[in-house]
Amino acid sequence: MILSVVILAFNEELHIERCINSAKLISDSIYVVDSFSSDKTRSIAERLGVHCLLRKFDSHAEQFNWALGEIDPCEWVVRIDSDEYLTDELVCSIKTCVLVDNDSLNGFSFKRRIYFLGKAINYGGVFPVEVVRMFRYGLGKVENRLMDEHILVEGEVGTLEGEIVDDNKSSLTWWINKHNRYSSLEALEMYFEKKSHSSHLKLSGPTAFRRRLKTIYQNIPIYIRTTLLFVYRYIVRGGFLDGFHGFIFHFYQGYWYRLLVDTKFYLLIEANINLNATDLAVDEISKILDIEREIVFTKMTAKQKNAK
């Protein structure tokens, strides 16, 4: 078995068949890790003949890293999200890569193209963004973060031609609700990073550069940085060239979402929470962010353990 594909899923009946059919173009070894979906996600995956693994969801990082210990040993692993698919050019690049097998590279980035409400977003600095999605089995894992998690690879990483397409067909209301929750998780991640003074030295290439830019961004006053980001993406990087869809995408994703994250982060800082009183701190943080107490407790104890 040369290459295995891992797909994380929860209530993805709208996308899972398209995703699996795309994955079948590069591998017969496909694993769908389902978080106990209440829709037809699992039945669709089983009908299509792929491996179905069940695990209660805690974070994308934990889910994916757990899956790496459950799949059969192989040479390469590819991660595809449920609402993504591969272009023909990327499929060809992956097949060629596996066939030739350049021993000097242990991972590969894919260029990601985003669709928003059915329209491709070509400007504003969101394309092409390279994301590591392929690595040698045993030489890669996802960094332990609640949001903005990336695959860490031991060794050099290259880039393949072609694109991985992020084309979610759900409603705008669904998108807003999802990002509202994501903003709480990202604010929590930012808060503990600030408290623990953690760094990202394990990242490399474009991913590390983007993370450093985000660190610089976070040092700018909240009431200035979100506006600057929107102006940069929409005006300087030409987001307006995508028309109305470009405006609403960069407004919601580059302004509204970032302001929501920053506001929740500010509320955590303002609360001046005593992290030494673990139970009280967990209760207060989960109340401010309106997220599950278990998530906060797990993140807090992990940070405390790493600090020792």
N, C-alpha and C positions, 0 to 999 in steps of 0.2 A: 504494500500500500504506500503510494508516494505522497499523496496530498489529501488532507482532510479539511472540511469546511465546518466552522462552528457558527451557528446562528442563535442569538438570544431572542426570545419571543415572549410576549404577553399580550393576549387579546389582539392578535395580528391577522385575523382571518381576511382582512382586506388586502394584505400584502404578501402573506407567507407563501402562497403558491408561486407567485411571480419570482420571489426570492429563491425558493428552492429550485425552480426550473433553471434559473440563471446559474446557480451553484452547480447544477448537474452538468453544465458545459465544461467544467474544469475537474470534476471529481465524482466518483460514485460513493465516496465516504463522507456523508453529510450528517451532522449532528444538530438537531434543534433542541435547545435547552429551554424548556417551557416553565414559566413560573405559575403553574396551575391556572391557566387561562380559563375564563368562564364562557368563551365563545367557541368557534369551530377550529381554532388554531391547531390543536393537537390532532383532531380527527383528519384534517387536511394533510398534515405532515405524515401521519401514519398511512393515509391513502397513497401518498406519493412515494412511500417505501423508504423513508429515511429513518435514522436512529432518533428516538425521542427520549430525552432525559428530563426528569422532573426535579425541580429544586425551588424552595421558597426564595423569593427575591429579597436581597438586602442591598446590593449595589451591582452595577454592571461589571465592575472590576472583580468583585468576589465571585460573581456568577461565571464569568469567563475563565478565571483562573481555576475554579473548581472543575469546570468542564475539561480543562487540559489534563487533569488527573483521571478523567473518566473515559476519554477516547482511546482507541487502540493506537499503539505506537506507529508513527509514520515518519516521513522525511520533512514534509512541510505542513504548516497550518495556515489557513486563511480565515479571517474574521469578516463576516458580512452581517450588517444589521438587517432586521426583518423588512424594513421599508427601502432597501437598497437593491440594486442589480448591477451587473457588469456589462460594459459595452463589448461589442465583438472584438475591438482592437485590444482591450485589456485581457479578454479571454485568450486571444492568440498570444499575447505577451507572457501570460502566466504559463501556458502550455510550453512555449519555447524555453522559458526560464527553467522549468522543471526538467525538460529534456536535456538542455545544455549543462545546467548546474554549475554556475560559477562559484568555485570553492571559496573565493575571497569575500563573498557577501553572505550574510546570515539573515538578512531581512530585506523587505522591499516596501516602498511607499506607493500608494495609488493616488492619482489625482481625483479629487472628489468634486462632482458637479451637483449643485443644489437646485431643486425645483421647489417653488413656493406657490401654493394654490394653482398648480398645473403649469406654471411658467418657469423657464430656466432663468436663474439669476447669474448673469454673465459679468457684472461689474460690481464695484464697491469693495474690491479686495477679497471676495469670497471664492473666486475661481481664478487660477487653479490653486487650491490648497492641498498640500500633500499630507496624507495620513498613512502611518505604518499599519498595514493590514496583513502582511504575509511574513512568516519567519520560520526558521528551522525548528522542528519539534525539539523541545527541551532547552532552547536558547532564547525564548521570549516569554513574557508575561505582561499583564496589564498592571500599571502602577496603582497602588491602593489609594484611590481618590473617589469621592462621591460624584464628582462632576469633572468634565474636561480631562478624563483619564486617557492615557496613551499607552501603546504597547512599547515596552522596553525590550531592546534586543541586545544580546551580548555579541558585539562585533560590528562590522561595517554594514550599512544599510544603503541600498540603491533605490532607483525609481523606475517603475515600469511604464511603458507607453499605454495609453488608453485611459478610461475613466471608470470610477465607481460612482453610480448615480444615486443620489438621495432624493427620492420622489415619493413623499408621503401624501396619500390620497384622502386623509382625514380632513375634517372641517376646521375652519379658523378657530371656532370655539374650543375644539379639542386641542389645537396647537397652543392657544393661550393658557388653557388649564394645565397642560403639560409643562409649559415654561414657567408658570407660576410656581409649580412644585420644584422645578429645577432651580429656580432662583433661591429657594430656601436651602436646598442642598449646597449650592455654590456659596451662599453666604456663610453657611456652617463651615465649609472647607476653608474659606478665607479667614474666618475667625480663629480657627485652631492653628492655621499656618502662622497667623500674626502672633498668637500666644506662644507658639513653640519655636518661632523663628526658623522654620524649615526651609530648605532650598530644593532646587531641581537639578542637581549636578548630574544625575543619571541620564537626563535627556540630552539629545544631540540633534544637530542639523536644524531644519526649519522649525521643528516642534519646540526645541529649546529656545530658538530666537523669538517665537511667538509668546512663549511663557515669560521670557524676560521683558518683552514689550508690555505684557499684562502687569508685571510687577511695577514697571515705570508708571503705567496708567493708574495703578492703585495708590500711587503717591501724590497724584493730583487731587485737589479738593473735589468732593463728590458733586457739588453744584456746578462744577465747570467741566469735569471730564466726560460726562455722558453727552453733553452738547457738542464738545469738541470731537468726540468719536463719531457722532452722527454726521457732523459737517464734513469730517475727513472722508467717511465712507460714501456719503451721498453726493458731495460736491467734488472734493479733491480726487477721489478714486472713481468718479463717474457713475455712481449708483443711479443717478437720474436717467442714464441712458437705457435703463430697463423699464422706463415708463412708470405707469401707476403701480404695477406689481413691485418694481424696484423701490418705490417710495414706501409702500406699506411694509415691505420686508425689512428695509433698513431702519424704518421708524420703530417697528415692533422688536426686531431682533437686535438692532444696534443702539437703540435709545431706550425704549420702554423696558426691555428685559434687563439691560445693564443698570438702569436707574432702580429697578425693582431689587436687583441683587445688592446694589450699593445701599439702598434704604434699609434693607433687612440687616446688612452688615453693620450699618451705623447704629441700629437699634440694639444690636448685641453689644457693641462697644459702649454705648451710653448706659446700658443696664449695669455695667461694672460687676459682672458675675464672679463670685468666688468659686473658682474651679476646684479648689481643694475640698469643698463640700460637695462631693460628687452627686449625690441624690438630689439635693436642692438645685444644683447647677443644671442637671439634666432636665428637671421639671421646668425650670425657668426658660431654658433655651428652647425646649420643645413647644412651650406655650407661645413664645415670641414668634417662632417660625411656623407654627402649626404643622409640625411633622411628628412622626411616631417617636415615642420616647426611646424605643429600642435602637433606632438609628443613631440618635444622639449619644446614648450610652456606649454603643459599640465604637463610635468614632472617638469619644473622649478617652475610653480605656486604651484604645490603640495608640493615641497620642501620648498618654501617660507612660505606656510601656516603652515606646520608642525614645522617650526623653531620659529614661534611666540608663 
